[in-house]
């Protein structure tokens, strides 16, 4: 595919998806087709066959059940109340798994999210554990991310969710964390539209520069302690939705009919904070409309047409009156004056890397893992001989 860099060219939209030059790394061929189209085709071609994925899924489920024998739970599942995690909870019941269902309460749940979670665990008969964050620490960390002016102010939530899940898995001696991540709805996301979620160095550096308190209770997850959970406790994440045919529309229909689940109107809008971040902060401050990536993935996956996606993009990210309400609510809850919040939202973006990264730690960790793997292969070879 002949491509060209578009950093110095006029505005352009992919003729097959709805990705455009708001992604600074996008490239187009002579027909206006972006690099994401052949990249997705190559990704799909590299996947195991449906029969192989089915076999792998059955093997993994059997393994989870075997490892969970004699234990109260055989896996841990984070439940936000959104489509992906809710459908995964439904499937877990169908597969005969016994998950500890965990909800992460960071103070921003919508009433609809809480209602959906209650309906799901009630219908499925699962036990729910709600992990409540230390609000003062968490609020201070979120304030720091706003003040840092970085693009991914969801890092604290996403990092701490998995930190809490790994802690609970270790506590209950469970070796599998079920994840609702999937390529069917999440394959496409430009690298510069978000940031790595487990860079604990970046998190702590931002807090050290802008925060007003030390983080003592939050379960921050970095490469080393995640590695410890993996190597010492044998805990792994497993994304079953990648091993089945997953239709977002079909999942919604089933959840509504079977569990009384109600839709939020946007991907991850079950959180008031995420709704404001994706629907207001990203478009206005960073010129990023994540709907383009989400809709383009659905186009590539054959679930919607490009015309349907373009029509949705003509609509506001969400109700504009609610945007104003959310802006006032978030500013007040985070402890910013109206003027201060205005300045923060208008400030120039700053790359995450400016504050420091875990690049050195990651290099050391993966070098150690490589050394251990080589040692293991050597020992196994000697044993076989």
N, C-alpha and C positions, 0 to 999 in steps of 0.2 A: 504493500500500500504506500503510495507516494504521499508524503505528508509535509506540512510546513508549519513552522512556529508562528503563532498569531499574536505575539506580544506587542508588535508594532502595527498591527493591521486594524481596520475598522471593525465595528461590532458585527458579529456573525453568529448564527444559530445553526447547529447541526441539522442536516436535512432528513435524518433518520430518527434522531432523538430530539429532546428539547434542551440539551446541554449547549452552553454558549460561551462567549469569551469572557464572562465573569469568572470563569475558571482560567487562570493565567497560563496553565500548562496544556490546555487543549490544543489539538492539532487537527487540521482538516485536509482531506485529499482534494483532487481537482473537481470532484462532484459535490463538495461541501459536506462530505460525510466525516464525522469526527473519529478520532482514534479509538473511542470507546466501543464502536460497533465491531470492528475486527477483533479487538481485545476480548470482548465478551464472547464472540464466536469461538475464539481460540480457547477461552476458559471452559466453555461448555463441551467442546470437543475433547478436552483433556480430562473430563470427569469420567469416573467408572460408569459402566452401563447401569441401567435401572435394576437389572437382576443382581449385579454385583453390589449395588448400594443396599438393596433389600437384604441380601445375605449379610452384609456388614452390620446393618441395623439389628437384625435378629441376633447376631453374635454379640453385639455390644449390650443389648438388653439382657441377654442370658448372663453375660459377665457381671453386669450390675446386680442382678438378682442373686447370683452366686456369692458375690462379695458382701452382700447385705444380709445373708442368712444369719439368723440369731440376733440381728440388730433391730432397733426400733424403726430405722429408716434405711433405705438402700441408696438414696441419692438426695441432693439438695437442689431446690429449684427456686430461683428468684422470680417473684411475681409482681409486676408493676400494675397489672390491670389492662395493659395494652394488648393488641391483637396477638403478637408473636408469643409472648409469655403465657397468655391465657390459653391459646390454642395448644401450646406445649403441655400445659397442665392437663388439658382435656385428653391429649394423646397419652400422657403418662398413666392416666387411669385406664385407658383402653389397653395399654401394654402390660398392666398389672404391676406397675412400679409403686413404690411406697416412699414418695418424696417428703422431706421436710420442706414445706412451702414457706419461703421467707419473703416478707415485704419490707422494703427499705423506706422508713419514714424519715424524710429529711425536712419536713415542715412545709412542703409545697404540694402535697397531694390535693387534687380536686375532689369535690364531694362525689363526683361520678366515678372516679377511680376507686375510691374507698368502697362505694356500693358494688362496683363490678367485682372487686376482690372478694368481698363478703359473699356474693352470689356464687362465685366460682368454687371457693373452698367448701361452701355449704352443699352445693350440688354434688361435688366430687367426693366429699367426705374426707378431705385432707386436713391435717393439722397445720395451723398457721402460726408462724413465729414472726412478730413484728420487731424489726431492729430499729430502735429509735436513736437517732444521732444526738450527741451532745449539742444542743441547739446553739449555745453561745460560741462554741468553737467552730461549728460548721458555718454559722452566719458570718463569723469573722473571716473565714477562709473564702467564702463567696464574695464578700466585700473586697478582699484582696484581689480576686480575679477581675472584678470590675475595674478597680483602680489600676491594675496592671495593663489594661486595655488590650488583652490578648484575645484571639479569636475564639478559643474553645473554653468558655466559662462553664461548660458541663463537665470538665475533667474532674473536679472534686466529687460530684455525685457518682459518675461512672467508676472512678477509682475506688471509692469507698464502698460501693455496692459489692464489688468483687472482693474487696478486703474483708467485708463482713461475711460473705459467702464462704470464703476459704477458712476463716476462723471457725465458723459453725460446722463446716465439714470436718475440720480437724477435731473439734470438740466432740462430735458424735461418731468419730472414726469412720466417716463416710468418704469414699474415694472418688465419687463422681459428682460434679456440679453440672446440671443440665442448663444449657444456654439456648435462648431463643434466637440468637443471631443466625442469619441465613442469607444466602446469595440471591434468593428469589426476589427479595424486596430491598436488600441492602448492598448489592454487589458494587454499585457505582458510588464512590464518594471521593472527590478530588482531594489529594493529600493536603493541600493548603487551606482546605475548608474546615479542618479540625486538627487535633494534635493527639499524640500517643497518650493513652490513658494511664499507663503504669510508670510514668517518669516521676518517681518520687522526689528526685533531686529538683526538678522544675517546680513541683508543687511546694516543696519546703522553701525554695529560694523566693518564690513569689510571696509566700506568707511572711518570710523573714523581712522582706523589703516593705511590704504594705500592711501587714497584719498588726494587731495590737495585743495578741496573746499567743502563747505557745500551744501547740497542738499535742495534747497529752492522751486523749481518749479516742480520737478518730482512728479507724483501722486502715491507715494508709498502706497501700500495696505497691511495693517497688520490685525491681527485677530480682533482688537477692532474697527477699522474704517470700516472693512467689515461687522462686526456685526451691527454697527450703520446703514449702508445702508440697511441691511436686516431687522432689527427690527424697525427702525424709518421710513424708506422710503418704506419698503415692497418690496425691489428689490430682485429678485432671478435669478439664472442662470437656463437655461433649455437646455438639450442636446437632441434634437429631433431625431438625428441619431440612438440613442439607442432604439427608439421605432419603427423603420422600419427595413426592410431587407436592409442592406447597403453593397453594393459590391464596392470596390475601383476601380476595372477594369471597372465595369459598369458605375460608376460615371464619370470616365475619358472619356470614350467613349461618353457619353451624352454631357459632357461639350465641348468636341472638336467639336462634330457635331452641337450642338445647339447654342453655344456661341463663337466658334472660340478660345476656350481656348487652351493653349499650355503647354506641360508637362515640368517639370524641371529636371527629371531624378533621383530624390531622395526625400525622405520624408522631408518636410520643407526646401528644397533647394531653395525655392523662395527668401531666404535671403542669401546674400553673407556671412554674419557673421555665420549664422547657418550652411551653407554648409562647411565652413572651420572648425567650431567647431566639427560637427559630423563626417566629412569626414577626418579630419587631426588631430586635437588636441586630441580628445577622443581615437582614435586608437593608436597614437604614444606616448602620455604622460600617459594615464590611462589604456591602453590595453583593451579598450572598443570599440566594433564595434556594434553600435546601430542597424545596419541592422539585426543582429541576433534576437533581440527582435521583430522588426517590421515584419520580414519574418516569425518568429515562430508564431506570432499572426495570420498571413494570412494562415499558414499551419493548425493551430488549427481550424480556421474558415472555412476551406475547400476551400479556394480561390486559393491556389497554392499547388503544391506538394513539398515534401521535396527535391526531386532531382532538381526541379527548383530553390529552395532556395539555395542549395549547389552550383549550377552553378553560381548564381548571386554573391555568396560570393567569388568565384574564381576571380571575376573582382575587379579592384581597387575601392575604395569607390567613387571616381570620377576621372576624367582625371588628370593625374599626372602633366602635364604641367600647368593646371589651378590651381592645388594645390600650385605650386610654385608661380604663379602670386598672388593668394589669400594671401599667407603668406607675401609676400612683401607689398601688398596693405594694409592688416590689420595692420601690424606693423607700417607702415608709417602713416596711418590715425589715429592710436591710440597714436602716438607720441613716439614710442619706436625706439631706434636705432637698427640696425640689430643685433649687439652683445647682446644688452639688451634683445631683443625678443628671441634670441637663448637661453639665460640663463633662461628666464621665462619658455619657452616651455620644457626645460630639467630639471627644478626643481622638487623635489619630491612632490607628491600630499600631500595635507593637508586636513583633514576632516573639513567640514563646522562647526561642533560643537565646534571646537577649539576656534572659535571667539565669541562664545556665541549664545544662541538660545532664542526663545520666550516661552520656556516650562512653565515658571511661569505664564506669561500673559495668555497663552492658558488655563492653569488649572483654573485660576481665571475667565476667560471668560465663560468657559463651566459650572463652578459652578454657575455663575450668571444666565446663560440661564436655567439651571436645576431648580434653585430656582424660576425663573419667570414662568416656565412651571408648576411647582407644585402649585404656587399661582393661576395661571389661572384655573387649574383643580379644585382647592378648591372653587374658586368663582363661577365657572360654576355649580359645584355640589350644592352649596347653593342656586343658582338661580333656579335650577331644582327642588329642594326640596320645 
